[in-house]
Amino acid sequence: MIWPSRFNPDHKSAWSLWTKDSPAPVHVFVPEFCKHLRSLGTIVLRSALIDVNYNYEIGATKDQTWIESDNVEAFIEIVARKK
């Protein structure tokens, strides 16, 4: 919830599964995004947080995805298909 990103000054948007509020200029609330996809006739099969090896105790104090050998994955996955 820090904007602009301390770790990527070219970051364009923020996506969230839990909060509608963000200081980001473009913020996507995933449940509403999925609802919009459904209204367009898309079947949303899954939306999930992928947080493999993410240390919540460290949180946003450092970019945990920067060092590839740390094997941290932190992203939101949406799986959908057209009807």
C-alpha atoms as one frame of an Amber mdcrd trajectory, in Angstrom:
protein
   0.000   0.000   0.000   2.954   2.296  -0.626   2.852   4.333  -3.809   4.851
   4.865  -5.855   6.483   1.505  -5.359   9.780   1.717  -3.526  11.042  -1.255
  -5.518   9.797  -0.491  -9.036   9.345   3.189  -9.989   7.764   2.071 -13.292
   4.980   0.146 -11.531   1.679   1.006 -13.253  -1.075  -0.568 -11.145  -1.993
  -2.305  -7.917  -4.244  -5.373  -7.679  -5.953  -6.563  -4.517  -8.178  -9.416
  -3.388  -9.194  -7.749  -0.104  -9.282  -3.980  -0.310 -10.948  -1.514  -2.651
  -8.730   1.369  -1.516  -5.213   2.080  -2.685  -3.008   5.118  -3.231  -2.099
   3.692  -6.664  -3.286   5.695  -9.675  -4.739   2.468 -11.105  -6.118  -0.005
  -8.583  -7.941  -3.187  -9.543 -10.114  -4.861  -6.915 -10.038  -8.444  -8.189
 -13.564  -9.520  -7.076 -15.082  -6.602  -9.018 -12.785  -7.290 -11.982 -13.947
 -10.931 -12.053 -17.574  -9.806 -11.809 -16.985  -7.544 -14.822 -15.402 -10.425
 -16.747 -18.470 -12.555 -16.003 -20.755  -9.787 -17.289 -18.852  -9.982 -20.579
 -19.558 -13.704 -20.825 -16.236 -14.922 -19.500 -16.143 -17.853 -17.085 -13.848
 -17.096 -14.133 -12.529 -20.429 -12.946 -10.298 -19.159 -10.167  -8.740 -16.116
  -8.579  -6.129 -16.688  -5.916  -3.195 -15.206  -4.111   0.047 -17.019  -4.875
   2.478 -16.330  -2.045   4.985 -19.191  -2.114   7.829 -18.591   0.353   6.635
 -15.034   1.054   7.578 -14.003   4.581   4.710 -11.977   6.063   6.849 -11.046
   9.066   9.169  -9.085   6.749   6.212  -7.745   4.772   6.924  -4.746   2.564
  10.226  -3.811   4.196  12.075  -5.324   1.229  11.275  -6.668  -2.218  11.152
 -10.391  -1.524  10.773 -11.266  -5.219  13.976  -9.540  -6.332  16.469 -12.341
  -5.623  15.404 -15.276  -7.785  17.236 -17.852  -5.665  14.930 -16.985  -2.709
  12.156 -18.745  -4.667   9.494 -16.228  -3.613   6.372 -15.936  -5.714   3.968
 -13.124  -4.872   1.164 -12.423  -7.315  -2.549 -12.751  -7.947  -3.569 -15.413
 -10.425  -6.814 -15.234 -12.386  -7.815 -18.176 -14.555 -10.664 -17.546 -16.957
 -12.018 -18.786 -20.266 -14.419 -17.492 -22.844 -17.801 -19.197 -23.076
